[in-house]
Amino acid sequence: MSADKFFAGFIVGGALGALAGILLAPSSGEVTRKNISKKTNEVRSKAESSMKDIQSKTEVMVDEIQKKGDELLHKVQSLIPSNN
């Protein structure tokens, strides 16, 4: 399972669980709407934070992979005899 699918499932599952809890709780329509708005903002904030964290970690990994690739390329080039 890819990280993107896991993250999307995590966010959707959390949002659906929060929504179900709010809708099933005994409260007035106005209170329910406020609760839905509050939970939506919380989920959005958590999703944005998680996405920034994932993006940061991905950038670090890409940089490391690129450095390793460059090192490997130089090693391979040093093993190949030149025709000069």
N, C-alpha and C positions, 0 to 999 in steps of 0.2 A: 504494500500500500504506500503510495507516495505521501510525502509530507503535506502537499497541497490538499489532497483528498481528506486526510486525517484532520487537518486544521479546519477545512470547510465543514466537515461533519461535526466537529467539536463545537463550532460556533452555532451551526443550525440546531444541533441538539440542545445546547444551552438556552438558545432563544426560545425554542419550542417548549422546553420545560418551564422556563420562567413565565411564558405566556399562559400555559396551562394552569400553573399555580395561581396566577393573578385572576384568570377567568373563573376558576373554580372557588375562589375565596369569597365568602359572603360579604360583599360591600356594594355601595351605591355605584351607579354608572360613572359619576364624576370622579370618585375615588379610584375606580378601576382604570379609567382613562389616564389619570395622573400616574398610577402605578405602572401602567404599560409604557408611558412616556419615559418614566424614570428608568425602568429596566432596559428599555431600548437604548437609552443613552449610555447606560452602564456597559451593555454588551458591545456597543459601537466603540466605546473607549477601550475596552479590553481587546477588541479585535484590532484596533489601530496600533495599540501597544505591542501586541503579539506580532503583527505584520512588520513593524519597525525592527523588532528583535530578530525575526527570521531573515529580513533583508540584510541586516548588519552581519549576521552569522554567515549568510550566503556569500556576501562580498568578501569576507575574510577567507572563506573556503576557496572561492574562485581565485583570489590572489595567491593562496598557497599552491593550488594546483598549477597555476600559470608559472610560478617560480620553479616548481618541480619539473614541469615540462621543459622550461628553458634549460635547466641543469642537465636533464636527460639529453636534450638536443645537442648541447655542447659536448657531452661525453661521447655521443655517437659520432659527431663530426670529428672529434679528436682521434677516434679509432679508424676512420676511413682515410686511407692513404691518398695524398693529393698527387695529381699528375704533373706537377711542376718540376 
